[in-house]
Amino acid sequence: MALRSAARAGVRLIVRSYARLHKQIAKTRRSARLIRWRILAKTWWRRVWPRIKNWSWTAIWTAIGTCVMALFTVGIYLVGRAQWHTFQQQLTAMQGQLDAMEAEQRPWVKIQKLEPYQWPIYPWVRATPNVPMTP
C-alpha cells in the first residue's frame, strides 16, 4: 500500500516537474527572443547614432522636408486614384447616354394594322379530308 502511494507520488512529481520544465522552456524562449531584439536594437542605434549626432540643423531640416514631400507624394497618389475611379464611373454613365441617343436615331419599323391569320392560305388544301370547304 505504501509502495503504491509512493509510486503515485513519484508519478505526480514527474508530471509536475515535466510541466514546470515546459513552462521554463517557454519562458526561456520568450526571454531569449526579447534579448535578441534588445541586442539588435542597441546595436542598430549604436551604428546610427554617431552619424546622426554630428548632423547640422540644415541636414535635419532637409530630412524632415524630404519626409514631408514623401507624405505629400503618397497623398497626391491617393487623390489621383480616387479621381480616376470617379472618371471611370462618369465615362460609363456617358457611354450609356450615348448608346441611348444612337438607339433613338436609328430607323424603326412600325406595324400599323395587323390582320388575323386566315387558314388555309391555299383553298385547295383542306384541314380534314372529306369535309367540304365553304367559301
RAZIRA-V946682 format. One record per backbone hydrogen bond with DSSP energy under -0.5 kcal/mol. NH is the residue of the N-H (numbers start at 0). CO is the residue of the C=O. Records with the same first field share a line. If there is no record, write none. Layout:
BEGIN
NH = CO / CO
END
This chain:
BEGIN
4 = 0
5 = 1
6 = 2
7 = 3
8 = 4
9 = 5
10 = 6
11 = 7
12 = 8
13 = 9
14 = 10
15 = 11
16 = 12
17 = 13
18 = 14
19 = 15
20 = 16
21 = 17
22 = 18
23 = 19
24 = 20
25 = 21
26 = 22
27 = 23
28 = 24
29 = 25
30 = 26
31 = 27
32 = 28
33 = 29
34 = 30
35 = 31
36 = 32
37 = 33
38 = 34
39 = 35
40 = 36
41 = 37
42 = 38
43 = 39
44 = 40
45 = 41
46 = 42
47 = 43
48 = 44
49 = 45
50 = 47
51 = 47
52 = 48
53 = 49
54 = 51
59 = 55
60 = 56
61 = 57
62 = 58
63 = 59
64 = 60
65 = 61
66 = 62
67 = 63
68 = 64
69 = 65
70 = 66
71 = 67
72 = 68
73 = 69
74 = 70
75 = 71
76 = 72
77 = 73
78 = 74
79 = 75
80 = 76
81 = 77
82 = 78
83 = 79
84 = 80
85 = 81
86 = 82
87 = 83
88 = 84
89 = 85
90 = 86
91 = 87
92 = 88
93 = 89
94 = 90
95 = 91
96 = 92
97 = 93
98 = 94
99 = 95
100 = 96
101 = 97
102 = 98
103 = 99
104 = 100
105 = 101
111 = 109
114 = 112
118 = 116
122 = 120
124 = 121
125 = 123
130 = 127
131 = 129
END
